[in-house]
């Protein structure tokens, strides 16, 4: 048993800081959160002396197998190399305070099993297996003149997606991913930046195909997440029953209202466009992709205001690739430019937990939740940059009751 004493808890449920909070941890679980000292002779005590205590952070849009900026090249790397690099990427995420991540294409059950065996340290991993894309869609990394078959895509760990066309193939792919351990289904329902032959405005999949994916997900008691930018693509996906709306850079207020009423949650990923703009070309992103960045980048901050006004819940996401992963926590600072600090913190805790359907277990410091906790030196509500710098201002990071970092003194 461990007792964290004298914490200033950022209470994401109440929306305010609570100084003088004490937390009792037993095994991997929080047993008690109290405004008074907790009596226990046996427990080990850590006095936080008023430092800030947050629930472990959640990044709801990552790609842990994206080890290079150029995803076509990533797909050609050997599986063993990808697996070891993914472990390294996950370890670095954990040390930035992210105790849970949702992977939106590429991660496999094998990675989670290796994590569960303790072969490497990293965030809890929620996964969809390979993202589904139509031919020529956002997971089709074959260039214009590459006429190879698409079976190649399914066999490689470094490939984020798989190519399916027609409702029957969509259904088979959903069933295969769920059988292989997917927690939910991801579809590419719009053009994208990192792929070579799909302009942003292209719609991915017919409505019939989208509805087939949604039905398959529902049959498996889960949901569909869709990659989306344009308002047309978003409104169509919402109409078809998609619940997790990734990116949403070009959404209108009207569509955001409809999405909110339908129970959708958006997952913007603004930092990746800033990183791609700065570093993408030098890191090997193709010229077709570089040309598309600004189409979505410049609309980013405005989209946050639009969704906020419309009452559409936003979870925290980053979507970074390869060496750009180090920018992960800068998403906090970008969002703080237009959103209240508590809302930014909630996006990476309460709201992300809801999106991942793990409410009450993660994203909250409360009885019965996993003891996934981050201690911050200073107040991130006043200065969001305290969450950046690779965890430098986080003297304690705890996951499942175990200190993965303890620099308290
Ligand atoms: Zn993504």
Boltz pocket constraint, residues with backbone or C-beta under 6 A from the ligand:
constraints:
  - pocket:
      binder: B
      contacts: [[A, 61], [A, 62], [A, 63], [A, 104], [A, 319]]
      max_distance: 6.0
